[in-house]
Amino acid sequence: MSSKAIATHTIFLIAAITLFLLFTIISLWHWLDSIAVDTTQANCAAKLLNYCERWKLSGKDPGDWNEIQPDGCEKFDIHRPSSIDDCKMI
């Protein structure tokens, strides 16, 4: 085989492996994103704690309470804090 043929096959193999890895990473990312978090009192308490920690560290309301899993924490009487003072109870 000539060196041009070896280089062509090598480039093709590198491109094929790169595409396969990219497809695998994207598929895994979407699969992990689609996993639902169970709504339990412990998960909702962790959601509130993380929200308050981010609020305290940044100094402003993160504003993404409804975008963070789990949903439906109201049934455990855990609501989005309306002020930083609501986080002081933690």
Phi, psi and omega in degrees: 000145177278164181292334177293321179293320179294317179296320180295315179295322179295315179298318178298316180296318178296317179294318181295317179294319179298316178296319178297315179295319178298314178299318180296316180295316179295318179296316179296319180299314180292324179294317179293327180289334184273354180287124181277144177265130179294141178270100176237166180296324179294317179294322179291323177294321177294322177298315179296316180298314179296320179298315180293322178297316179295323179295315181293320181291320183273338181082005178216159181295123179298327174074013182243031182303315183285346181269349183263135176284152358274159175265159176084027180287351181296333180290344174258012181061037175245113185241166176296129178295138181269342176211167179295336179293331177293339180274348182290343179287344183279000000 
